[in-house]
Each structure stands twice: as structure tokens, then as C-alpha cells.
Amino acid sequence: MIVPTPPRALPLDGIRVLELGHIVAGPSAGLILGDLGAEVCKVEDPWIGDTARNQANQGTTFFSFNRNKRSVAVNLREPGGRGVFKRLIEKSDVVVENYNPGALDRLGVGYVWASSVNPRIIYCSIKGFLSGPYESRPSLDELAQMEGGLAYVTGLPGRPMRAAASIVDIGAASYGVIGVLAALYRRQLTGMGEDIRSGLFETTVFWMNQHFSRVQLAGDPPKPRDPTAASASGIGGAMGWGVYQLFDTRDGKQIFIAVTTNRHWANLCELFGLSDLRNDPALNTNAKRSLSRPVFIPRIAEAVRQFELAEMMRRLREADVPYAPVNTPVDLVDEPHLNAGGHLLTVELSDGRTFKLPTLPVTFGDTPYEVRLPPPALGEHTNAVLAELGYLPAEIDELQAAHAVLQSDRMLAIDS
């Protein structure tokens, strides 16, 4: 008799997380931990909640980063609320927060206090800056992109530009989670928690790694994008590759082609019948090609223009040459690979609306991700969590009467 193998638990099953997060950075860290199996309790102010609930984008930012969490509305300014938080700390493993610098200490619930309550607790604080002269400054994703040099090299001369997604918030959250995982591992050896910090500014600077060495060792400081460059992306030569840019197709669309090895070069030349380029000793290394782009880029561009996008993609894939179509966010919702590969999750809101969101970009064998909980209403799970902490119904009523906690009756997570 064959006994079916039970589904494997997600790797963080059994880990309890408190998230004091708002907008993107803190909620991103909570989402990652929750998707990996942790039990995430989102601790929110009873009257405001996560700031993203009230942004002028119909709550889409909140919906994007708050699946697989329960919401408990606790007033940390009230003694009763701090008492609830103390009980939560006693039973938790991790706290994730992105409040303003020093805010938790001023409320009396910072790491030093928490570690006296539970020495095994791990705090992960996502701030604008790590230790140094700026550590008390607040910051934001776009500010970090500006100050960290990313907007300068991304934009045009005199027009620094941020990336059109909250990449620094999500990046800093991801590095914070790496710190949490390392602290959980070390806790197995020491039995002690940790105070972890992740910085938006330092995250951006870390991404500038290759520019650091280029400036110092090659004496070649990067410049903003050249709007007159042959590449619509303006980065081919700057990245050191001979072919690394956008090309126009016959049907008015664009495709990015990247040649990073001699094999790619030979395959591309064969695909387009450019045997003279493939056999030219002056183009037989990338270093040579990157200095001779005007010789061959126009010929490749003309060859690409003979094909519609779908046909060009098919031929490049068969030739094993790296390529990418220019997708819009609308395209991604129905993108074949994401849907067929199970890399999108369907989220259903309490009002019946459904939408897709990306899974984490990492897999664990055949263990699937799932939406265990939809984005919660503010305080949706307050009473249930308080009962789990040992509060009696009369005590819960007293806390609510004192405005220390809130149990929401609303179905939607966003105020109408």
C-alpha cells in the first residue's frame, strides 16, 4: 500500500512575527516572512492603521503587501495597549518595524525593553539610514534613490530619475529578512535574540557596488544616460557589452538583445546571416566588440527590423541568445511563463474582487505558496488574538472601552 506523502510545511512554519509596518518597507518584510510560512500579526494603530490603507490609490499598495497576515489594532500610547503588546512579545520570535527613528523607544516598546521581556526576541528595524551622522534622519524610497546615486545614473543629464517601483523599500526589507533568518539560525546556538537594522540609503549604495570600483580603479565615473545613444536604453556601451540594448521590430515593438559571450555573438550572427561579422578577428572578443559598436549595431538593428516581435522572440530563443520583450504591467498579468509556472497568486478580497500578485521569486522544491489569509481589515483579528493571549471576554471589553484596542466590524481593509 502506497501512503501519500503529506505536503511539506513552509520553512518558517511555527515562527511568530509581529509587524509594525506601514506603506511598503515594513509590510514587504512581513509579507516575505508570511509567505515563507511564519504567522504574522500586523499590529496597527486603531484609528489610522497602516498608512497605505488611506492612500489615494484605492488601497492597491495595501492590498499588494499584506496577504497572509492578521490585523490587531492596539494603541501603544495606552497602558492597556502596551500590556497587550508585552504579551505578544512574550509569545513571538520576530518584530518587524519601519516607524520613524526612535519612535518605538519613545513609546517604551523598543528592543532593549523587548529583550528584557523575551531575551529570544529578534527586532528588525528598517530605517532611512544605519548608524552614523544621519541615523536619526527619516527617509523614503525616492530620497534614497537620489542620495544613493541610483537616480543620477538612471536618469538623463540634469534629470535624475527614480525607478518606477518601490525597489529600495523592498530591497531594504529583503536584506532585513536575510538578517532575521541569520539571527534565527544563530539563536539556535546562543538562545539569544538580536537587534537588526536595514537602511534604505545603504541598500541603494550597496547596489552601486560596480560603480564604486569603476570610479576608483578605472577612473571612469558613470554618467547619466545619453538620450542620443543608439540604444533606446542608453546603457549598452556603459555596461561594457558590445550588444546590450533595445531594437525596434517590424510591428513597431521593441526587444532587448544581450550578447555577453562569444557563443551568443556567433549564434546571433548566424541567425541574421552576418557571417562576415562572426568571422571578423576584430570582433572576436567582447572587449573588441564594445569598442566597435558603430561597425555592427546598425546592421543588427536593420536585421531585427525585418521581423515582428513574436517571430523575433522565437528565433532568438531557438538560437539561445538572451532577449527580453518590453512588457508593460498590463502584459505581466497574463504573461504565459508567470501563469503556467505558478508564479502568480490569486487574492480574493472580502467584497468578492479578485486579482493576481507575484509570488516570492524563490522556490522550495515542490512546496507551493498560497494565500492563507487575504489582506485584513484594520483590527479584524483583535479579539481572536487577545483570546489566544489569555484575555477573558470581560477584559477585552475593558480594553476596548479604554480605547487600548479595536475590533473592526468592517469587511474591507480600506476606508471608503
Steps between C-alpha positions, in 0.01 A plus 500: 500500500637841400457765764471848345773738601359785710568847364815656642461792736639833390846567649390757761200304625478556876679837503292785643551851364367835616492759223485866586521602138350758272494573127766279332825428689367344822205326332737355235708334770185369669370369167824312429499339844129422473528345157783283634262361760537726803194603698495879452299725730475854365483740798329822391385825652124467562403825324754530219640154437753445226531833317458315172137431590417865437717586200330643194554186292190302605706304750701317236829544688344352812350208308836433334704443817265369769386149419558221752469729802256556783427856613490596866415863579693601813554849642863494618452840667259349753619283792250231407628496144860469615389216724356320198821560308703359791301177484553488124874545549507216751359260240679628187829440324540806278391863488516687168456877505559806285383776734694828509840477671460474877120474491477160671744606771290810568195274534693278740487191277844507335745212478665552839162479674386206284819301564442539875154349448613228259879455457438290187318779314647623171431858393535598135484876455492641147617861511619772268861467618716266703731624777681826433433872483175450306346219707231723652389638162180361351517395138290348223554279197534785251726701731730201536516457122605863469753502782644159419593588142248271332278779365805678355611205287142398416391840376599742226745790534348744746200271548567233764225240494375250753416147399127468442452252785578507872818303449696649791221438751466141381877454477564628852217277625656200327841564654328542836338159456842351419614641833197346673573158351864524610390605850255209521782264409741651754228495766498122472860508620487783755137513610512878466322742268645788301450864410519522119489813289465541126550839332339644187803717423748220559292263287521742208873550552551122507337482158759750374777246566632474146502877464708531818779289354468659158541850642798409716689246289419598143469876554183487293207652690162395358289768343124537460346330200571649160165574332672500159655153542422237240344291774159616609610392846828688466700243694662261254850640493477622858452145622799378303318273253512527124132414451284593798210717396152544358418446134184585305300221334294515182170532684611809692592318820834470678723217615812508715785279379800421720820341368729419793705208364672409175249218456214751516682711240553208263138388536366851439713546191391162366135583567523814288739364237777736607786256450747778421447646847528160666828427320652846547803469733446862600172394662590164654494615864255709694769754581556556129129509424427754770746739332360442151126533551449749212633233262232239564211642707331661196516170311348307791231767537411468132485120529266517802268738316422225251306301761190552710553471874353153547707354216816675624448358847453150361816517292713644780379232739586225251842659451552515878568873495381697809210731421204670663185661363401835649200405712262737672343424841182413309694240300634337816156413637448249216869424431520131395806398703377657824157341469607156379784482752277581795681824578184705551260468792131585480384716790131536580381802695207489739283685248551225242758675281794284392838592363842344443822574684853362450627226728839531664773457235643188667372143512534216751483183295134425438369687806242746363429849620141582585281779627413370845344834601383789280603858589325566832267774612646727765469315830320210339667242726539701820255304716619162375864582571422644843313180586805299392711717733277400791276805530149427623199651317441751780865607486477548123192716551692712753792547259262610227318739735839654590583539127802276549389262222247489217309212348383601152166399356593624155532254218734700280857583594470850356288786621232600248 
